[in-house]
């Protein structure tokens, strides 16, 4: 994505992130034009000029879809998604909002008189086209989709223009003021606590500053929005004028006017527009059907469930724009982490479905008493040092930081704990708690950050989704005050033996904090009230990590992360007898919290110069095995050797391995070539030869290698990921589902690539669910089921004595019988 805003249901559709696989096709060339929008300003009646692409399907007239982009984006980010919709038979209009890209005008943050009026003018244009189905003159059959900034636009347009027939809005706001000024105390004062880091990222991405261009303090914002920003970050206050600006640009002002069916997505990994904002939209849209989806993405990154969400969005439009099959109105929640409540393979997603949306507090509650005496905490002078709970704009890098972000700062944190859980627990929604707080001195503003933590039996704390609840208490003194706090909406699971903790801190680097110092006394006043949800689960497939952008920050952080993770001399025990063996495992095992054994006692060797297929049904433990083999996660039993060197995180021998596991992650604002160059230099091998020309010839990206990655299709991203794994022509190549998103000719090319690679004496390990491809590609296979090794050997040996059977038949026979086969 171009900007730091995007991702999820409609944002995956509109923000140019990751795309669904599609068959080979001839793309529909859009018609580019500049269309007149609403007046430039209250004093300038000149219409803004909007940069527009219109896509026309083969069969017309057809329903239309307007694609609105995320903040800092443009119409280019919607190109591939527009192709998918036009192939589905829709007329598609993708455009760049005023103040961005080639469109003229200034940014007014989806003001009704400007951005919303612009979009309404685009609906007028669609109504004039003979290729668009109309209900009556001037009234086209039209839907609108958008994520984040575009999601708010979609909701606002549906509220102001009753010609809109369907909406898909994702990870967006209900109330812009409460989104940027968080207040989690029930009936607490407004404004709340400024999300200073998010707000500054947000504002800077709208400045539109380019190298060599004149610098302006307001960039492409209107003077009114610029003044509101400066006031907020310098004083931490919201004037009446600023509050009115934000209210008029908030869906809450028009939710009761929306009559078009709404598909409403929300990201669990989202500290900018959290689940509570989507909840408010869902509860306030009372005159239209609403389907709510809490997916695993969000502004903080998380996981993109691209295929499922794209399919859901299209199905929503199919139902409401052309009377297609009915989409279930069930509430859907993505479950990601492995736990004792599920046997899903780590890294996969299950969807928990409930008959209807119950609200942010779930369809039931569990109360758990908290134990601990009142505690004193220091609010340090200047708010420093500050705790770090999330990395706004850093996407997948927040996942790299992991539970390190959950470590509380000494003296600044109070903790109140439950007893150990007698059985596993799933928490879906916002937990409530009561606190009593006092100060050792009179303070104008006290700020606290409350969160729910999961504490394992060994004392390690986990902070679900990295989310905290900011609380502002005005005029706090020695007299205790009691407040009810709504903690962040989360989706998490705790194992039997874990404890839950209410943690209260005085600092967080993402927020504007009072000058301090002060010492607060904090006490828990009652139990935790935990939300639960009953429903059914089903697998949703393997997701892909999302990497949204604050471009400069992300690039710097990736350099830091890769520098920390680049191979170092951390090799373990050497096995001379395995020096020529590309990969060997001995009794490899991985058990996750809650007793889930993803891999159990797996032993096999991979001969040199072969293409080996790693096979198994969903949940077999294939990806976990590959991740342990690459040193990405530590086994709980057994070991792995690569060319005789025991694998440890950072082992030097990993430099001889190229891997493509769980999908590619690239910087979308860079070209394919720039991404490859950045990866090669950041991996510590800049003095070596990446064999780039050979790799690019293998990948077959052609001139697209010099296009920005945000314009790539899924197949192109897949090929770029494989090219990245091949840089330097490593001795061992490990590929997880390399043919995802490739069309049949590209699959044949990939088959030849792997054959040629092995013919040169190198080794390829490929995990795939396409058994016919494995049979044509691989000479050796390893078969797993339920974490156990079922077979390891050649394909010929496996098929011997089974006359007329294909690999697929034998595979299903083995998995169905569940027994081991002698090699």
C-alpha positions in Angstrom: 0.0 0.0 0.0 1.2 3.5 -0.7 0.0 5.0 2.6 0.0 3.8 6.1 -3.8 3.6 5.9 -5.3 0.5 4.3 -5.8 -3.2 4.5 -8.7 -5.6 5.2 -12.0 -6.2 3.4 -12.5 -3.2 1.2 -9.0 -1.9 1.7 -7.5 -5.1 0.4 -9.9 -4.5 -2.5 -9.0 -0.9 -2.9 -5.6 0.0 -1.3 -3.4 -2.0 -3.7 -2.2 -4.6 -1.2 -2.4 -8.3 -2.0 -4.6 -9.8 -4.7 -6.6 -13.0 -5.2 -5.3 -15.6 -7.6 -6.9 -15.4 -11.1 -6.6 -17.3 -14.3 -4.6 -15.9 -17.3 -6.5 -13.1 -18.9 -6.3 -10.1 -21.1 -6.6 -7.0 -19.0 -9.2 -4.4 -19.6 -7.6 -1.1 -20.4 -9.2 1.7 -18.4 -10.2 5.0 -19.9 -8.3 7.7 -18.1 -9.9 11.2 -17.8 -10.2 14.2 -15.5 -13.7 14.8 -14.2 -15.1 17.8 -12.5 -15.9 17.5 -8.9 -17.4 19.9 -6.3 -16.2 23.5 -5.9 -12.6 23.9 -4.7 -13.6 25.8 -1.5 -16.3 28.1 0.0 -14.6 31.1 -1.7 -13.5 29.4 -4.9 -16.4 27.9 -7.0 -14.0 26.4 -9.5 -14.6 22.6 -9.6 -11.7 20.4 -8.6 -10.4 18.1 -11.3 -10.4 14.4 -10.3 -8.1 11.9 -11.8 -10.3 9.0 -12.9 -10.0 5.5 -14.5 -13.1 3.9 -15.8 -13.2 0.1 -16.6 -15.9 -1.3 -18.9 -16.7 -5.0 -18.9 -17.4 -7.1 -22.0 -21.2 -7.2 -21.4 -23.1 -4.0 -20.8 -25.1 -2.4 -19.4 -23.8 -3.5 -16.0 -23.9 -2.4 -12.3 -21.1 0.0 -11.3 -18.6 0.1 -8.4 -16.8 3.2 -7.2 -13.4 2.5 -5.6 -12.1 5.0 -3.0 -8.5 4.8 -1.8 -6.8 5.0 1.6 -5.2 8.2 2.9 -2.1 9.1 0.9 -3.1 6.7 -2.0 -4.4 7.2 -5.5 -6.3 5.5 -8.2 -3.2 3.5 -9.2 -3.5 1.4 -6.0 -6.9 0.2 -7.2 -5.8 -1.0 -10.7 -5.6 -4.7 -10.0 -8.7 -4.8 -7.9 -10.6 -2.9 -10.6 -9.5 -5.6 -13.0 -10.9 -8.3 -10.8 -14.3 -6.5 -10.6 -14.5 -5.7 -14.3 -13.8 -9.3 -15.0 -16.7 -10.1 -12.7 -18.9 -8.0 -14.9 -18.9 -4.6 -13.2 -18.3 -1.1 -14.6 -15.6 0.2 -12.2 -14.6 3.8 -11.5 -11.4 4.2 -9.6 -10.4 7.7 -8.7 -7.9 9.9 -6.8 -9.5 12.0 -4.1 -8.9 15.7 -4.1 -5.6 16.8 -2.7 -3.8 13.6 -3.7 -1.9 12.6 -6.8 -2.9 14.3 -10.0 -6.3 15.5 -8.6 -6.5 19.2 -7.8 -7.9 20.8 -4.6 -7.1 20.6 -0.9 -7.8 17.8 1.6 -10.9 18.4 3.7 -11.0 14.9 5.3 -14.3 13.7 3.6 -16.2 16.9 4.3 -19.8 16.7 2.9 -19.4 19.8 0.8 -16.1 18.6 -0.8 -15.0 15.0 -0.9 -18.5 13.6 -0.5 -19.8 16.0 -3.1 -17.0 14.9 -5.4 -18.0 11.3 -5.1 -21.6 12.2 -5.7 -20.5 13.9 -8.9 -18.8 10.7 -10.0 -22.1 8.9 -9.5 -23.7 11.5 -11.7 -21.2 10.6 -14.4 -21.8 6.9 -14.1 -25.5 7.6 -14.5 -24.8 9.2 -17.8 -23.0 6.2 -19.3 -24.9 3.8 -21.5 -22.7 1.0 -20.2 -24.1 1.4 -16.6 -27.4 -0.2 -15.5 -29.8 2.5 -14.2 -32.9 2.2 -12.0 -34.3 5.4 -13.4 -32.8 8.4 -15.2 -29.9 9.7 -13.2 -30.0 6.8 -10.7 -27.4 4.1 -11.5 -27.1 0.7 -9.9 -23.9 1.4 -8.0 -21.9 0.3 -5.0 -19.0 2.0 -3.3 -16.0 0.3 -1.6 -13.2 1.8 0.4 -10.8 1.2 3.3 -9.8 3.6 6.1 -10.1 7.1 4.5 -11.9 5.5 1.6 -14.1 3.5 4.0 -15.3 6.7 5.8 -16.0 8.2 2.3 -18.0 5.1 1.4 -20.2 5.4 4.5 -20.5 9.2 4.2 -21.5 8.9 0.5 -24.2 6.3 1.3 -25.6 8.7 4.0 -25.7 11.7 1.7 -26.6 10.1 -1.6 -29.5 7.7 -1.6 -28.5 6.4 -5.0 -25.9 4.2 -3.4 -27.1 0.6 -3.5 -24.4 -1.3 -1.5 -21.4 -0.4 0.6 -18.2 -2.2 1.6 -16.3 -0.1 4.2 -13.3 -1.3 6.2 -11.0 -0.3 9.0 -12.4 3.2 9.2 -13.7 5.6 11.8 -17.1 6.4 13.2 -16.0 9.5 15.1 -12.8 11.2 14.0 -12.4 13.0 17.3 -12.6 10.0 19.5 -10.4 8.0 17.1 -7.6 10.5 17.4 -8.3 11.6 21.0 -8.8 8.3 22.8 -10.9 8.2 26.0 -11.7 4.7 27.4 -13.3 5.9 30.7 -17.0 5.4 30.6 -18.6 8.9 30.6 -15.1 10.4 30.6 -14.3 13.9 29.6 -13.6 14.8 26.0 -11.3 15.3 24.3 -9.4 12.3 25.3 -5.6 11.5 25.0 -4.1 12.5 21.6 -2.6 9.6 19.6 0.3 11.9 18.7 2.3 9.4 16.7 -0.6 8.2 14.6 -1.8 11.8 14.1 1.6 13.0 13.0 2.0 10.1 10.6 -1.4 10.8 9.3 -0.8 14.5 8.7 2.7 14.1 7.2 1.4 11.6 4.6 -1.1 14.3 3.4 1.5 17.1 3.0 2.3 16.0 -0.5 5.9 17.1 -0.2 8.2 15.9 -2.9 12.0 16.3 -3.2 12.8 19.6 -4.8 9.4 21.0 -4.2 8.7 24.1 -2.0 8.0 23.2 1.6 4.7 24.2 3.2 3.6 23.7 6.7 0.1 22.8 5.6 1.0 20.9 2.4 -2.3 19.9 0.6 -4.5 20.3 3.6 -7.1 23.2 3.9 -6.1 25.9 6.3 -8.8 24.9 8.7 -7.6 21.3 9.0 -4.0 22.5 9.2 -4.9 24.8 12.1 -6.7 22.0 13.9 -3.7 19.7 13.6 -1.2 22.3 14.9 -3.5 23.1 17.8 -3.9 19.4 18.7 -0.2 18.5 18.6 1.1 21.6 20.3 -1.6 22.0 23.0 -3.4 18.7 23.1 -6.8 20.4 22.9 -9.7 20.5 20.5 -11.3 23.9 19.8 -15.0 24.2 19.1 -14.1 24.8 15.4 -11.9 21.7 15.2 -14.5 19.6 16.9 -17.1 20.8 14.4 -14.7 20.0 11.5 -14.2 16.4 12.8 -17.9 15.9 13.5 -18.9 16.9 9.9 -16.3 14.4 8.5 -17.5 11.6 10.7 -19.9 8.8 9.7 -21.6 9.2 13.1 -23.2 12.3 11.8 -25.1 10.4 9.0 -25.3 6.7 10.1 -29.1 7.0 10.6 -29.5 8.1 7.0 -27.8 5.1 5.4 -30.3 2.7 3.7 -27.9 0.7 1.5 -26.7 -2.6 2.8 -23.3 -2.3 4.5 -20.4 -4.8 4.7 -18.5 -3.5 7.6 -15.0 -4.7 8.2 -12.7 -4.0 11.2 -9.1 -4.9 11.9 -8.1 -6.6 15.1 -4.5 -5.2 14.6 -5.6 -1.6 14.6 -4.7 1.0 17.2 -5.8 3.9 15.0 -9.4 2.9 14.2 -10.0 0.0 16.7 -12.9 -2.4 16.9 -14.9 0.1 19.0 -15.1 2.5 16.0 -16.6 -0.2 13.8 -18.9 -1.2 16.7 -20.2 2.3 16.8 -20.9 2.3 13.1 -22.6 -1.1 13.3 -24.9 -0.1 16.2 -25.8 3.3 14.6 -26.7 2.0 11.2 -30.3 1.2 12.0 -32.0 1.6 8.7 -30.0 -0.9 6.6 -28.7 -4.5 6.9 -25.2 -4.7 8.2 -22.7 -7.6 8.1 -19.8 -7.2 10.5 -16.4 -8.9 10.0 -13.5 -8.6 12.5 -10.6 -9.8 10.4 -6.9 -10.2 11.4 -5.5 -7.1 9.6 -5.6 -3.5 10.4 -3.5 -0.3 10.4 -0.9 -2.0 12.6 -0.4 -4.7 10.1 -1.6 -8.1 11.3 -2.5 -10.6 8.7 -4.3 -10.1 5.3 -6.9 -12.7 4.6 -7.0 -11.5 1.0 -8.7 -14.3 -0.8 -11.6 -14.7 1.6 -12.2 -11.0 2.0 -12.1 -10.3 -1.7 -14.6 -13.1 -2.3 -16.8 -11.8 0.4 -16.8 -8.3 -1.0 -17.6 -9.4 -4.5 -20.4 -11.7 -3.1 -21.8 -8.7 -1.2 -22.0 -6.7 -4.4 -23.3 -9.6 -6.4 -26.2 -10.0 -3.9 -27.1 -6.3 -3.7 -26.3 -5.0 -7.1 -27.5 -7.9 -9.3 -29.6 -10.2 -7.1 -27.0 -12.8 -6.7 -26.9 -15.5 -4.0 -27.6 -14.3 -0.5 -24.6 -13.7 1.7 -25.0 -14.9 5.3 -25.5 -12.0 7.8 -23.5 -13.9 10.4 -20.9 -12.1 12.4 -17.4 -13.3 11.5 -14.3 -13.2 13.6 -10.9 -14.4 12.5 -8.9 -16.6 14.9 -5.2 -16.6 14.3 -3.1 -17.9 17.1 -2.8 -21.6 17.9 -4.3 -22.6 21.2 -5.7 -25.4 23.2 -9.2 -24.4 21.8 -8.2 -25.4 18.3 -6.0 -27.8 16.4 -5.3 -25.4 13.6 -1.8 -25.1 12.3 0.0 -22.0 13.5 0.0 -19.4 10.8 -3.5 -20.3 9.5 -6.8 -18.6 10.1 -10.1 -20.0 11.3 -13.3 -18.0 11.2 -15.6 -18.0 14.2 -19.2 -17.3 13.1 -22.1 -16.2 15.3 -25.7 -15.9 14.0 -25.7 -12.1 14.5 -23.5 -9.3 15.6 -23.6 -9.1 19.4 -21.8 -5.8 19.9 -18.4 -5.1 21.4 -19.2 -6.8 24.7 -19.9 -10.2 23.2 -22.9 -12.5 23.6 -22.0 -13.4 27.2 -19.6 -12.5 30.0 -17.3 -14.2 32.5 -16.3 -12.4 35.7 -12.9 -13.1 37.2 -11.8 -11.5 40.5 -8.5 -9.6 40.6 -6.0 -9.9 43.4 -3.4 -7.4 44.4 -3.2 -4.5 46.9 -3.3 -0.8 45.8 -0.1 0.1 44.0 1.8 3.3 43.4 3.1 4.2 39.9 5.2 7.1 38.7 4.2 9.4 35.9 7.7 10.6 35.0 8.6 14.2 34.1 8.1 14.8 30.4 6.5 11.4 30.0 9.9 9.7 29.4 11.0 7.0 29.2 7.7 5.8 27.7 6.4 2.3 27.2 6.1 1.0 23.7 3.0 -1.1 23.0 2.7 -0.8 19.2 4.5 0.5 16.2 2.0 2.7 14.3 2.6 2.4 10.6 5.0 -0.5 10.9 2.7 -3.3 9.9 4.5 -6.7 10.1 7.4 -5.2 12.0 5.2 -5.0 15.0 4.9 -8.7 14.8 8.7 -9.0 14.6 8.9 -7.1 17.9 6.5 -9.7 19.4 6.0 -9.8 23.1 9.0 -7.5 23.7 6.4 -4.7 23.4 4.5 -6.2 26.3 7.4 -5.7 28.8 6.2 -3.1 31.4 8.6 -0.4 32.6 9.6 -0.6 36.3 7.9 1.9 38.6 5.4 3.0 35.9 3.2 -0.1 35.9 0.6 -1.6 38.3 -0.6 -5.2 37.7 -3.7 -6.9 39.1 -4.0 -10.7 38.4 -6.6 -13.4 38.3 -6.2 -16.9 39.5 -4.9 -19.5 37.0 -7.5 -20.5 34.5 -8.9 -24.0 35.1 -9.8 -24.4 31.4 -9.0 -22.6 28.1 -10.8 -19.3 27.5 -11.6 -17.4 24.3 -12.0 -13.6 24.7 -13.8 -11.8 21.9 -14.6 -8.1 22.4 -13.9 -5.5 25.0 -13.2 -6.3 28.7 -14.5 -4.0 31.4 -12.9 -3.1 34.7 -13.2 -0.6 37.5 -10.3 1.4 39.0 -9.8 3.7 41.9 -7.1 6.3 41.3 -5.6 9.1 43.4 -2.6 11.4 43.1 0.0 12.6 45.5 -0.5 16.2 44.2 -3.1 18.1 42.3 -2.8 17.5 38.6 -4.8 19.1 35.8 -4.7 16.0 33.8 -3.8 12.5 34.7 -3.3 10.0 31.9 -3.3 6.2 32.3 -3.0 3.3 29.9 -4.9 0.1 30.8 -4.6 -3.2 29.0 -5.5 -6.9 29.4 -2.5 -9.2 29.4 -2.3 -13.0 29.2 0.4 -14.3 31.6 1.7 -17.8 30.9 2.7 -20.3 33.6 6.3 -19.2 33.3 5.4 -15.5 33.9 5.7 -14.3 30.3 3.2 -11.6 29.4 1.5 -11.3 26.1 -0.3 -8.1 25.0 -3.0 -9.1 22.5 -2.8 -7.1 19.3 -0.5 -4.6 21.2 -3.6 -2.5 22.2 -4.0 -0.3 25.2 -6.9 1.8 26.5 -6.0 5.5 27.1 -7.8 7.2 30.0 -7.8 10.9 30.8 -8.8 12.0 34.3 -9.0 15.7 34.8 -8.3 17.5 38.1 -7.0 14.5 40.0 -5.8 14.9 43.6 -5.4 13.0 46.8 -9.1 12.2 47.0 -9.6 8.9 45.2 -11.9 8.7 42.2 -13.5 5.6 40.7 -13.7 5.1 37.0 -15.1 2.3 34.8 -12.7 1.5 31.9 -13.5 -0.2 28.6 -10.4 -2.0 27.5 -9.6 -2.5 23.8 -11.7 -4.8 21.8 -9.5 -7.9 21.2 -9.7 -11.5 20.0 -7.4 -13.8 21.9 -7.2 -17.2 23.6 -5.7 -18.2 26.9 -4.7 -21.7 27.9 -5.5 -23.6 31.1 -2.9 -22.5 33.6 -2.6 -19.0 32.2 -3.6 -16.0 34.3 -5.1 -12.8 33.1 -3.8 -9.4 34.2 -5.2 -5.9 34.3 -2.1 -3.8 33.7 -2.2 0.0 34.3 0.7 2.1 33.0 1.5 5.8 33.1 3.2 6.2 29.7 2.9 5.1 26.1 5.1 6.4 23.3 2.2 6.6 20.9 0.3 9.2 22.9 0.7 12.9 24.0 1.3 12.8 27.8 1.1 15.5 30.5 4.3 17.1 31.7 4.3 15.4 35.1 5.8 14.3 37.4 3.2 12.7 39.8 2.8 9.6 41.8 -0.6 7.8 41.4 -2.1 5.2 43.6 -4.1 2.7 41.6 -6.4 -0.1 42.9 -8.7 -2.6 41.1 -12.2 -2.1 42.3 -14.1 -5.3 41.3 -13.6 -8.1 38.8 -12.7 -8.2 35.2 -15.8 -8.6 33.1 -14.7 -10.6 30.1 -16.6 -10.9 26.8 -17.3 -14.3 25.3 -18.8 -15.4 22.0 -20.4 -18.7 21.1 -20.3 -19.8 17.5 -18.9 -22.3 15.0 -15.5 -22.3 13.4 -14.2 -23.3 10.0 -10.8 -23.0 8.3 -10.2 -19.9 6.2 -6.8 -20.8 4.7 -3.3 -19.4 5.0 -3.0 -15.7 5.4 -0.3 -13.2 4.3 1.4 -10.7 6.6 0.4 -7.1 5.8 3.1 -4.4 5.6 1.4 -0.9 5.5 3.4 2.2 5.1 4.8 5.2 6.8 7.4 4.9 4.0 10.4 6.4 5.6 9.8 4.9 9.0 9.1 1.5 7.6 12.3 1.5 5.5 14.4 2.5 8.5 12.8 -0.1 10.8 13.2 -2.9 8.2 16.9 -2.1 8.0 17.1 -2.3 11.7 15.1 -5.6 11.9 17.0 -7.3 9.1 20.3 -6.1 10.5 19.4 -7.7 13.9 18.2 -10.9 12.2 20.9 -11.3 9.6 23.0 -14.5 9.9 25.7 -14.4 12.5 28.1 -17.0 13.8 25.6 -18.8 16.1 26.0 -22.3 14.7 25.4 -25.2 17.1 26.8 -28.7 17.0 28.3 -29.8 13.6 27.6 -33.2 12.2 30.4 -34.1 9.7 28.5 -37.1 8.3 25.8 -34.6 7.2 28.0 -32.1 5.4 26.6 -33.1 2.0 23.0 -33.4 3.2 21.1 -30.1 2.4 18.5 -30.7 5.2 18.2 -33.3 8.0 15.8 -33.4 10.9 16.0 -35.7 14.0 13.0 -36.2 16.2 11.8 -32.6 15.4 8.9 -31.5 17.6 7.0 -28.3 18.3 4.4 -27.9 21.1 2.6 -24.7 21.5 1.0 -23.2 24.6 -2.0 -25.2 25.6 -0.5 -28.5 24.6 -1.0 -28.3 20.9 1.6 -30.5 19.2 2.0 -29.1 15.7 5.0 -31.4 15.0 5.8 -34.6 16.8 9.0 -36.6 16.3 9.7 -35.9 12.7 12.9 -37.4 11.2 13.9 -37.2 7.5 16.8 -36.3 5.2 16.7 -34.4 1.9 19.2 -35.7 -0.6 21.3 -33.2 -2.7 20.3 -32.3 -6.2 16.6 -33.2 -6.0 13.2 -31.5 -5.9 11.4 -32.7 -2.8 7.7 -32.2 -2.1 6.5 -31.7 1.5 2.9 -32.9 1.5 0.1 -33.0 4.0 -3.4 -31.8 4.6 -4.2 -28.5 6.3 -3.0 -28.7 9.9 -0.4 -31.4 9.1 2.5 -29.2 10.5 4.2 -28.6 7.1 4.7 -24.8 7.6 5.8 -25.2 11.2 8.4 -27.8 10.1 9.7 -25.4 7.4 9.8 -22.5 9.8 11.8 -24.6 12.3 14.1 -25.8 9.5 14.8 -22.1 8.6 15.5 -21.1 12.2 12.4 -18.9 12.3 11.0 -20.6 15.4 12.7 -22.9 17.9 11.7 -26.5 18.2 10.6 -27.8 21.6 12.3 -31.1 20.8 14.8 -32.5 18.3 17.1 -30.7 15.9 17.6 -29.6 12.3 20.9 -29.6 10.3 21.7 -27.8 7.1 24.8 -29.1 5.4 25.9 -30.6 8.7 25.5 -27.4 10.7 22.9 -27.4 13.5 20.3 -24.7 12.8 19.8 -21.9 15.3 18.3 -18.4 14.8 21.0 -16.4 13.1 23.1 -19.5 12.1 25.7 -18.6 9.4 24.7 -21.7 7.4 21.3 -20.0 6.7 23.2 -17.8 4.2 23.2 -20.9 2.0 19.4 -21.1 2.0 16.8 -19.1 0.1 13.3 -19.4 1.4 9.8 -18.3 0.4 7.5 -19.1 3.4 4.0 -17.7 4.1 4.0 -15.4 1.2 6.1 -12.4 0.2 6.3 -9.1 2.1 7.5 -6.1 0.1 7.6 -2.3 0.3 4.8 -1.3 -2.1 6.2 2.2 -2.8 9.4 0.7 -4.2 9.9 -1.1 -7.5 10.5 -4.9 -7.7 14.1 -4.3 -8.5 14.5 -1.9 -5.6 12.9 -4.4 -3.2 15.3 -7.1 -4.4 18.3 -4.8 -4.0 17.2 -3.7 -0.6 16.8 -7.3 0.6 20.1 -8.3 -0.7 22.0 -5.5 0.9 20.2 -5.7 4.1 20.9 -9.4 4.5 24.6 -8.8 4.9 25.7 -10.2 1.5 26.2 -6.9 -0.4 29.8 -7.9 -1.3 28.5 -11.1 -2.9 27.0 -11.7 -6.4 23.2 -11.8 -6.3 23.1 -13.2 -9.8 20.3 -10.8 -10.5 20.1 -11.2 -14.2 19.8 -14.9 -13.9 17.3 -14.6 -11.2 15.2 -12.1 -13.2 15.3 -14.4 -16.2 14.0 -17.3 -14.1 11.3 -15.1 -12.5 10.1 -13.8 -15.8 8.8 -10.5 -14.6 10.0 -8.6 -17.7 9.6 -4.9 -17.6 7.4 -5.1 -14.5 10.5 -5.5 -12.4 10.9 -1.7 -12.7 7.3 -1.0 -11.7 6.2 -0.2 -8.1 5.1 -3.3 -6.3 1.8 -1.8 -5.3 0.7 -2.3 -9.0 1.6 -6.0 -9.0 -0.9 -8.8 -9.3 -0.8 -11.8 -6.9 1.1 -13.8 -9.5 3.6 -11.1 -10.0 4.2 -10.8 -6.3 4.6 -14.5 -6.0 7.2 -14.5 -8.8 9.0 -11.6 -7.1 9.0 -13.5 -3.8 10.6 -16.5 -5.5 13.1 -14.3 -7.2 14.0 -12.9 -3.8 14.5 -16.4 -2.4 16.8 -17.2 -5.4 19.1 -14.2 -5.0 22.6 -15.5 -4.8 21.5 -18.9 -6.2 21.6 -20.6 -2.8 22.4 -24.2 -2.4 19.0 -25.0 -0.8 15.8 -23.4 -1.9 12.7 -23.7 0.3 9.4 -22.7 -1.3 6.0 -22.7 0.4 3.1 -23.0 -2.1 5.2 -21.3 -4.9 2.5 -21.7 -7.6 -0.2 -19.7 -5.7 -1.5 -17.0 -8.0 0.2 -18.4 -11.1 -1.7 -19.3 -14.2 -1.2 -22.6 -16.0 1.6 -21.5 -18.3 3.4 -19.9 -15.4 3.0 -23.1 -13.3 4.7 -25.0 -16.2 7.5 -22.4 -16.2 7.9 -22.7 -12.4 8.1 -26.5 -12.8 10.9 -26.1 -15.3 12.6 -23.6 -13.0 12.7 -26.1 -10.2 13.9 -28.9 -12.4 16.7 -26.7 -13.8 17.7 -25.5 -10.4 18.0 -29.1 -9.1 19.9 -30.2 -12.2 22.6 -27.8 -11.4 23.3 -29.7 -8.2 21.2 -27.5 -5.9 18.2 -28.7 -3.9 14.6 -27.5 -3.8 12.1 -28.3 -1.1 8.5 -27.3 -2.1 5.4 -27.4 0.0 2.3 -27.6 -2.2 -1.3 -28.8 -2.1 -1.4 -29.3 -5.9 -0.6 -33.0 -5.9 -0.6 -33.3 -9.7 2.1 -30.7 -9.8 4.1 -32.4 -7.2 3.9 -35.6 -9.1 5.3 -33.9 -12.2 7.8 -31.8 -10.4 9.3 -33.8 -7.5 11.4 -36.9 -7.4 11.1 -37.2 -3.6 8.4 -36.6 -1.1 7.9 -36.2 2.6 4.3 -36.8 3.7 3.0 -35.5 7.1 -0.3 -35.8 8.9 -1.3 -34.5 12.3 2.3 -33.5 13.0 3.7 -37.0 12.3 5.9 -38.3 9.5 3.9 -40.7 7.3 6.4 -41.3 4.5 9.8 -40.1 3.3 11.4 -41.4 0.1 11.1 -41.3 -3.7 7.9 -40.9 -5.6 8.7 -44.0 -7.5 9.1 -46.1 -4.3 5.8 -44.7 -3.0 3.9 -45.7 -6.1 5.7 -49.1 -6.5 3.2 -51.9 -6.2 0.2 -49.6 -6.6 -0.4 -50.1 -10.3 -2.5 -47.4 -12.0 -2.7 -45.2 -8.9 -1.6 -41.6 -9.1 0.2 -39.8 -6.3 -3.0 -38.1 -5.3 -4.7 -41.5 -4.8 -1.8 -42.8 -2.7 -1.7 -39.6 -0.7 -5.4 -39.8 0.2 -4.9 -43.5 1.1 -2.0 -42.7 3.5 -3.7 -39.7 5.1 -7.0 -41.5 5.4 -5.4 -44.6 7.0 -3.2 -42.4 9.2 -0.4 -45.1 9.5 3.3 -44.9 8.9 4.7 -46.4 5.8 8.0 -48.2 5.8 10.6 -46.5 3.6 
